Amino acid sequence: MAVDKGRQVRRMEHAAPDGAVLETPLEVLDFHMPAYTCDGNKRAIFVDRDGVLNRFGEMKKPGDVDELMVPGAVESLVSLMKTSRLPVYVVSNQQGCSTEAFAKRARAEMAMDRLAELVVAQGGKFAGVVFCPNKSRQQVPEGTVNAFKPHGGMFLEVALRDGIDLSQSYMIGDSVKDMVSARSAHPEMTTVLVKTGNKGQDEPRPFEPDGFVANIVEASQWVLAREGF
């Protein structure tokens, strides 16, 4: 995977069923980033990974990723990509995977790489994968936004870079933190909570999600129905 100089971005390369080589950006954000406003006009779908696409568990090798995948997750996600024609991004906290923790960082990137590979093999492609390895317990400097969920920095980074209108976008997650992070990035983002993983029971809910469904399969169907399909 090639590394973009000056940024914590790697481009994952995978062979598609038709033989084409597809690139998926894998971006690692630190504690916080400069604050800004987003005025893009593209819509997108954001998805948490752990507890949504895969069950909780240790991932030391690609086979572990395969075994932990929620049944039907990849297929439903690819169907969502193809039918909605909206870009789909993974946004995930990966605490403890800082640049100093080489082994944990390598495993986190391996798991993301394998997930993207599974999606490509089914004919889909993530628009991007973003994870934050650091949990800032202190107040971030003025003029910056925390990237670690429940803060909205990962969404804002994608919105700025790719011109995404967060007010017209979706977030699918399994935790209250996922829902809060989406609304922190933009108060009008549509939120879908699934009953896998944390099941929305990690902390009290400050608001109810727009959708509350069984799993990623039903979440994909919910979004498509909302889109008129």
C-alpha positions as CSV (number, residue, x, y, z in Angstrom):
1,M,0.0,0.0,0.0
2,A,1.5,3.3,-1.1
3,V,1.7,6.1,1.5
4,D,0.8,9.7,0.6
5,K,3.6,11.9,1.9
6,G,2.7,14.4,4.6
7,R,-0.6,12.6,5.4
8,Q,-1.6,9.5,7.3
9,V,-3.2,8.0,4.2
10,R,-2.6,4.7,2.6
11,R,-4.2,3.5,-0.6
12,M,-5.4,-0.1,-0.4
13,E,-5.3,-2.0,-3.7
14,H,-7.6,-4.9,-4.5
15,A,-8.4,-6.8,-7.7
16,A,-12.1,-6.6,-8.7
17,P,-14.0,-9.5,-10.3
18,D,-13.4,-8.0,-13.8
19,G,-9.7,-7.8,-13.2
20,A,-9.5,-4.1,-12.6
21,V,-7.4,-2.9,-9.7
22,L,-9.3,-0.7,-7.4
23,E,-7.9,1.7,-4.8
24,T,-9.5,2.5,-1.5
25,P,-8.0,5.3,0.7
26,L,-7.4,4.3,4.3
27,E,-7.0,7.4,6.5
28,V,-5.8,7.6,10.1
29,L,-6.7,10.7,12.0
30,D,-5.1,11.8,15.2
31,F,-6.6,13.4,18.3
32,H,-8.1,16.4,16.7
33,M,-8.0,18.5,13.5
34,P,-8.7,22.1,12.5
35,A,-12.3,23.1,12.7
36,Y,-14.1,24.2,9.5
37,T,-17.5,24.5,7.9
38,C,-18.5,22.1,5.0
39,D,-20.5,23.3,2.1
40,G,-20.4,20.3,-0.2
41,N,-23.4,19.1,-2.2
42,K,-22.7,15.3,-2.4
43,R,-24.5,12.9,-0.2
44,A,-23.0,9.9,1.5
45,I,-23.5,6.9,3.8
46,F,-21.2,6.4,6.8
47,V,-20.9,3.0,8.5
48,D,-19.3,2.0,11.8
49,R,-17.3,-1.2,11.6
50,D,-17.1,-3.1,14.9
51,G,-20.5,-4.3,16.1
52,V,-22.1,-3.4,12.7
53,L,-20.2,-5.1,9.9
54,N,-18.4,-7.6,12.2
55,R,-19.0,-9.0,15.6
56,F,-16.7,-8.0,18.4
57,G,-13.5,-10.1,18.6
58,E,-9.8,-10.1,18.1
59,M,-8.5,-9.9,14.5
60,K,-5.0,-11.1,14.2
61,K,-5.2,-12.4,10.6
62,P,-7.5,-12.0,7.6
63,G,-9.3,-15.2,8.4
64,D,-10.4,-13.8,11.7
65,V,-12.1,-10.9,9.9
66,D,-14.0,-13.4,7.7
67,E,-15.1,-15.4,10.7
68,L,-16.4,-12.3,12.6
69,M,-18.3,-10.8,9.8
70,V,-22.1,-10.4,10.5
71,P,-24.0,-12.8,8.2
72,G,-25.1,-10.9,5.0
73,A,-23.1,-7.8,5.9
74,V,-20.9,-7.6,2.9
75,E,-23.6,-8.6,0.4
76,S,-26.1,-6.1,1.8
77,L,-23.5,-3.3,1.9
78,V,-22.6,-3.9,-1.7
79,S,-26.2,-3.9,-2.7
80,L,-26.6,-0.6,-0.9
81,M,-23.6,0.8,-2.8
82,K,-24.8,-0.3,-6.2
83,T,-28.5,0.6,-5.7
84,S,-28.2,3.9,-4.0
85,R,-25.1,5.0,-6.0
86,L,-24.1,6.9,-2.9
87,P,-20.4,6.8,-1.7
88,V,-20.0,4.6,1.4
89,Y,-17.4,5.4,4.1
90,V,-16.3,3.4,7.1
91,V,-15.7,5.6,10.2
92,S,-14.3,3.7,13.2
93,N,-12.6,4.3,16.5
94,Q,-9.6,2.0,16.9
95,Q,-8.3,3.0,20.4
96,G,-4.7,2.0,21.2
97,C,-3.6,1.8,17.6
98,S,-1.3,4.9,17.6
99,T,1.9,5.0,15.6
100,E,3.8,3.9,18.7
101,A,1.8,0.7,19.0
102,F,3.1,-0.9,15.9
103,A,1.6,-4.4,16.3
104,K,-1.9,-3.1,17.1
105,R,-1.7,-0.5,14.3
106,A,-0.7,-3.2,11.8
107,R,-3.6,-5.5,12.9
108,A,-6.1,-2.6,12.6
109,E,-4.9,-1.8,9.1
110,M,-4.9,-5.5,8.1
111,A,-8.6,-5.8,9.3
112,M,-9.6,-2.7,7.3
113,D,-7.7,-4.0,4.3
114,R,-9.5,-7.4,4.5
115,L,-12.9,-5.7,4.8
116,A,-12.3,-3.6,1.8
117,E,-11.1,-6.7,-0.1
118,L,-14.3,-8.6,0.8
119,V,-16.4,-5.7,-0.5
120,V,-14.4,-5.5,-3.8
121,A,-14.8,-9.2,-4.3
122,Q,-18.5,-8.8,-4.3
123,G,-18.4,-5.9,-6.9
124,G,-18.5,-3.0,-4.5
125,K,-16.0,-0.4,-3.3
126,F,-15.7,1.9,-0.3
127,A,-15.3,5.6,-1.0
128,G,-12.9,5.6,1.9
129,V,-12.0,4.1,5.3
130,V,-11.2,6.4,8.2
131,F,-10.2,5.4,11.7
132,C,-9.1,7.3,14.8
133,P,-6.6,5.6,17.1
134,N,-6.4,8.1,19.9
135,K,-8.9,9.0,22.6
136,S,-8.3,12.5,23.8
137,R,-9.4,12.8,27.4
138,Q,-8.5,16.5,27.6
139,Q,-10.2,19.5,26.0
140,V,-8.9,19.9,22.5
141,P,-7.2,23.2,21.5
142,E,-9.5,26.0,20.5
143,G,-10.3,26.0,16.8
144,T,-10.0,22.2,16.5
145,V,-12.4,19.3,16.4
146,N,-11.9,16.0,18.2
147,A,-11.8,13.1,15.7
148,F,-12.6,10.3,18.2
149,K,-16.3,9.4,18.4
150,P,-18.6,10.6,20.0
151,H,-17.0,13.7,18.4
152,G,-17.6,14.5,14.7
153,G,-14.1,15.0,13.4
154,M,-14.0,11.9,11.1
155,F,-17.2,13.0,9.3
156,L,-15.9,16.6,8.9
157,E,-12.6,15.4,7.4
158,V,-14.4,13.4,4.8
159,A,-16.9,16.2,4.1
160,L,-14.2,18.7,3.6
161,R,-12.1,16.5,1.4
162,D,-14.8,15.0,-0.8
163,G,-17.4,17.7,-0.8
164,I,-20.1,15.9,1.3
165,D,-23.3,17.5,2.5
166,L,-23.6,15.9,5.9
167,S,-27.2,17.2,6.4
168,Q,-28.3,14.9,3.6
169,S,-26.1,11.9,4.6
170,Y,-26.6,8.8,6.7
171,M,-24.8,7.2,9.6
172,I,-25.3,3.5,10.5
173,G,-23.9,2.4,13.8
174,D,-24.5,0.2,16.8
175,S,-23.8,2.6,19.6
176,V,-25.0,5.9,21.1
177,K,-21.6,7.2,20.4
178,D,-22.1,6.6,16.7
179,M,-25.4,8.5,16.7
180,V,-24.0,11.4,18.7
181,S,-20.9,11.7,16.6
182,A,-23.0,12.0,13.5
183,R,-25.2,14.6,14.9
184,S,-22.2,16.4,16.4
185,A,-20.8,16.7,12.8
186,H,-24.2,17.9,11.6
187,P,-27.5,18.0,13.6
188,E,-29.5,17.0,10.5
189,M,-27.6,13.8,9.6
190,T,-29.9,10.8,9.4
191,T,-29.0,8.1,11.9
192,V,-29.7,4.4,11.9
193,L,-29.0,2.3,14.9
194,V,-28.6,-1.5,14.7
195,K,-29.4,-4.1,17.4
196,T,-26.1,-5.9,17.0
197,G,-22.8,-5.0,18.8
198,N,-23.5,-2.5,21.5
199,K,-27.2,-2.5,20.5
200,G,-27.4,1.2,21.5
201,Q,-27.0,0.3,25.1
202,D,-23.5,1.8,25.7
203,E,-24.9,4.9,27.3
204,P,-28.1,6.9,27.7
205,R,-29.5,8.2,24.5
206,P,-29.8,12.0,24.2
207,F,-32.2,11.5,21.3
208,E,-33.8,8.7,19.4
209,P,-32.3,7.6,16.0
210,D,-34.2,8.0,12.8
211,G,-34.2,4.2,12.4
212,F,-33.7,1.3,14.8
213,V,-33.4,-2.0,13.1
214,A,-32.0,-5.5,13.7
215,N,-28.7,-5.5,11.8
216,I,-26.8,-4.1,8.8
217,V,-28.9,-6.0,6.4
218,E,-32.1,-4.3,7.6
219,A,-30.2,-1.0,7.9
220,S,-29.3,-1.2,4.2
221,Q,-32.9,-1.9,3.3
222,W,-34.0,1.0,5.5
223,V,-31.8,3.4,3.7
224,L,-32.8,2.2,0.3
225,A,-36.5,2.5,1.3
226,R,-35.8,6.1,2.5
227,E,-34.2,6.7,-0.9
228,G,-37.3,5.5,-2.7
229,F,-36.0,2.1,-3.9
